[in-house]
Amino acid sequence: MQLFRRSVAEFIGTAWLVFGGCGSAVMAASFPNVGIGLLGVSFAFGLTVLTMAYTIGSISGCHLNPAVSIGLWAGGRFKASDLYAYIIAQVLGGIAGAGVLYLIASGNPSFSLSGGLASNGYGAHSPGGYSLISGLVVEITMTFIFLMIILGSTDRRAPAGFAPIAIGLALTLIHLISIPVTNTSVNPARSTGPAVFVGGWALSQLWLFWVMPIVGAVLAGILYRWLFRETKNR
């Protein structure tokens, strides 16, 4: 029952991340004259994590991301037996968040799924026309750094209470860097939600946004075990 309760928290948090982050991109980024642009979308994603970290962090740890859960496991900070429940909840939450966004956005007569519903992509579907290799490298790199920040800021030796701020700002910075390349994933659940509704190219390119964030997260978890290990003073 405790794992179920934690999974429900992950579902709600991931739904909020996808709805808030992707919603800002779909409905507010280019709104005539007062659109929030790339900067606003970047902050929207960061704020979803920041707000949820303070809301459900005490319940589930506020992963909101299969790559984060797997990276924490690789870093020795999360039980393998809990991974399946978290990942399922996160993916379902991502789909639910994208579903609510779709229901709202489709109320505008000019809305079309051909716009991508803030889906992630590379090549012809990269916002800046970046290649598969560029997308591969940026997703591994950004997720690696994201997990290092998560692992370091939540370490018991880090200042207490500030981790959500560091993590939220880190996700903001990651989006500022990589939105032009892949529309920024670093989160398989965030990518899966919109892709389910867009279908076609979004689903065919979804593999990249599962494999590369997980690779980056595992590498960070492995490095964390070595870099942050506690040693006795000689």
C-alpha positions, 0 to 999 in steps of 0.5 A: 500500500505504501508503494501504491501511495508513492506511485500515485504521487508520482502519477500526479507529479508527472502529469503536472510536469507534462501539462505545465511544461508542454502546456506552456509550449503549446498554448503560451510560447508564441501567444500573439504579442505577449508570448513567453517564448523559449525562456518562459517554457524553460522556466515552466518546466523548472517550476513544475519540478520545483513546486512538486518537489516541495509538494510530494517530495516527502511522499515519493521523492518526486522523481517524475522521470523514469531516467531519474528513478533508474539513475537513483537506483544506479547510484545506490539510492533507490530500490530496484524492486520499486522501479516498475511501479514508479516507471508505470506511474510516471508514464501513465502520468505523462500520458494523462498530463498530455491528454488534459493538454490536448483536450484544452488545446483542441478547443482552439479552432486553429490547433492541430496535432501536426504542431507536435503537442511539444513532442521531442524530435530530431532531424526534420522534427528538431526545432532547430533542424539538429541531427540524430547525433546531436540529439543523442549527445545532448540527451545523454549529456543533459540527463547526466548533468541533471542526475549529478545535480539531483544526486549531489543536492539530495545527498545527506551532506548537502544543505537541507531544504535547498535541493528542489531549488537546485533541481528546478533551476537545473531543469530550467537551464537544461531547457534553455540549452537544448530546446532548439536541439530536441525540444528537450526530453531528459525524461522518457515519460515527458516524451511518451505523453505527447507522442501517444497523441501525436503518433506517427513520427513522434512515436517512431523517434521516441526510442531516442528519448527513452534510451539516451536519458537512461544511458546518461542517468546510469552513467551519472549514478555510477560516477556518483557512487565513486565521486561522493563516497564517504571516506575516513580521514587519515 
